[in-house]
Amino acid sequence: MPPGGAMQRTKPFETKLTICVWHPFTEWRPQPILAETIRRRWPEMRVVHLPDYDALPAELPDTDIFLGYSLRPKQLLEAKKLKWIHSTAAGVAQLMYPELRDSGLLVTNPSGIFSVPMAEHTLGMILALARNFPDSIRFQDKSHWAQQELWDRPQHLTELNGQLVLIVGMGSIGRELARRAKAFEMRVWGVTRSGKGDASLAERIVSVAELDAVLSEADYVVIAAPETPETKHLLGAAQLARMKRGARLINVARGSLLDEAALLRALASGALAGAALDVTSEEPLPADSPLWKAPNLFITPHTSAISDRLWPRQTALFVDLLERWFDGREILNRVDLSRGY
């Protein structure tokens, strides 16, 4: 791979774009709108859209731009002309192996396009925990009018206004969540790597080094930080023990950021009033996982980023990046390979 390959931009007529993602969940696979839009915009460009990985080895050697979820080290070695990888997932931990970090390739992601659905989903989880919608549904399944039982739960039905939400990770998702939380008159604190952020969205922003010190203040803690080696078990047993009794925890980032064994203990003991997970350390979550039966735990199957607007947004973002690539302009959504996001 020639050093500095990311800067060796191509013209449309000499560019081959290979699109390849296969996932058991069909909506994660690139939809026809993506390739069709690019072909209409640049008919002279070679656009190969593969339905699965079977034909990928034959297409990689002369690929200039790869759009997909992952590319393994052996595949990277085969991609002799590759200059740019665009990940269809905002999280790129699967790409952060030494060979790629050292390759000089441009890596971009669709950061920002998932922010609105994820913020709305997260706020929905917070509301569900505050109003105990999960138990309401369980009683509905039994055709039982459970007004008294719902109130008699140790975690009474409560309101969001005046409650403090601590958002761990004030990237695009955290910022969109902060805007919505403020609309519910919640107090918002944020945690960032540097301790800096948009002061208009949070009354206080602290660095990740200060996380332990502020956990005890929060009524709701939301994990929305990127997955990196440094964020593994960012919230572990020690951090959960610092949370106030009656607090609730929501994870919409990645399963690796939360110590799930410690979460189970905190829920079983009543130290945490409840939790909501959209992500788990193993996905799909096995049927025998104790998380399914944990008290006061609400699980959604990694659907926070899903929306009927997903592929129009993915397409619009990538077309803009291609325009910038061909025009010689600054490429947005670049992944910092040293940080891994």
Residue, then its C-alpha position, 0 to 999 in steps of 0.5 A: m500500500p503506498p504511503g499517503g494513498a488517501m491523498q491520491r484522489t481519482k477522477p470518476f472515470e478511473t474510479k471503481l467503487t465496491i459496495c459490500v455488506w452482508h448482515p443477518f438483519t436486512e436493513w443493515r445491508p446497503q439498499p438499492i437507492l445507494a448504488e442507483t443514485i451514484r450510478r445516475r450521478w457518475p455514469e462513467m464510474r464503475v460501481v459494483h454492489l455485491p449482495d454478499y462476501d462470496a465475490l469480494p476477493a475477485e473485486l478487491p484488487d482493482t477497487d479504489i473506494f470500498l464501502g462496507y462494514s469491515l475489511r479484514p487484514k488479508q482482504l486489505l492486503e489484496a486491495k492493491k489500489l485501495k485509497w479510501i474505506h467508508s464504513t456504513a457503521a459509525g463505530v469502526a472498532q472492527l477496522m482498527y487493526p495495526e495494518l489498517r492504522d499504518s496503511g495511510l488509507l482514508v477512513t470515513n464513517p456516517s457519524g451524524i446520520f444515526s443521531v436523531p433516531m438514537a436520541e429519540h430512542t434513548l429518550g423513549m427508553i428514559l420515559a419507559l423507565a420513568r413510567n414503567f412501560p415494560d411492566s405495563i406491557r407485561f400486565q397487559d399480556k396477562s389482561h390484568w389492570a395493574q394500577q396498584e401493582l405498578w405503583d407498589r413497585p419500589q421504583h414509583l412512577t416518576e417525572l422527568n422534569g428536574q431530573l439530572v441526566l448524565i450523558v457519557g459521550m457528547g458526540s452527535i448522539g449525545r448532543e441530540l439527546a441533550r436537546r431533547a432532554k432539555a425540552f423535557e426540562m431535565r438537567v443535563w450534564g455531559v462527559t467528554r474525553s477533554g472536558k470540553g463541549d457545547a455549554s449551551l446543551a449542558e449546564r456542566i461538562v466534565s472530562v472522562a477522568e472526572l466521571d467517577a466523581v459525578l456519577s453519584e449526582a445523576d438520576y439517569v446515566v446514558i452511555a453514548a461514547p465510542e468503542t475504543p480500547e480505553t472505553k472497555h468497561l468504562l462503567g464497571a462495578a466501581q462506577l455502578a457502585r457510585m451511582k445513587r440508589g434509585a438511579r437508572l442506566i441506559n446503554v446505546a453505545r456498544g456492549s463492551l463499554l458496560d460490565e454486564a455482570a456488574l450490572l446484573r448484580a446492581l439490578a438484583s440488589g436493588a442498587l439500581a432502580g432500572a436499566a435499558l440496553d440497546v446493545t449487549s456484549e454478545e449480539p444476538l443476545p443468546a436465549d440463555s443470557p441472564l440479562w433476559k430475566a434481570p429485574n427492571l431491565f428493558i432490552t431493545p435488540h440494537t434498533s436505536a439507529i434504525s429508521d425508515r430514513l436510514w438509507p436516504r441519509q446514508t446515500a446523501l452523506f456518501v454522495d456528498l463525500l464523493e463530491r468532495w473527493f472528486d472536487g479536491r475539497e476537504i473530506l468530512n467524517r474522517v476517522d482519527l486512526s490514532r483515536g479509533y473514532 
